[in-house]
Amino acid sequence: MKMDNALRMVGLATKAGRVDSGEFMTENAVKSGKAALVIIAGDASDNTKKKFNNMCEFYQVPLRIYSTKEELGHAMGKEFRASMAVTDEGLAQAIMKKMD
């Protein structure tokens, strides 16, 4: 499995302790205003995508649909992750730059 630069940055953010992952933690980060970026796996359920799309639009948090659950989880050193929030503004900007 070849990791691209955006996923490497996700790993860096995870090691720095600037990531909340999993549906519950991601939702809490967005609602509490901590989230600077939300990433949803491309193979997440339509319901999950719609839920976070609406939530991020309401709270004005950037949202990216990127990669797969397996690759997102692997980049974070975990199993599978369908959703995650980056809580550091600088890291979020760097990750978005790598994705675009």
Order of alpha helices (4+ residues) and beta strands (2+ residues): alpha-beta-alpha-beta-alpha-beta-alpha-beta-alpha
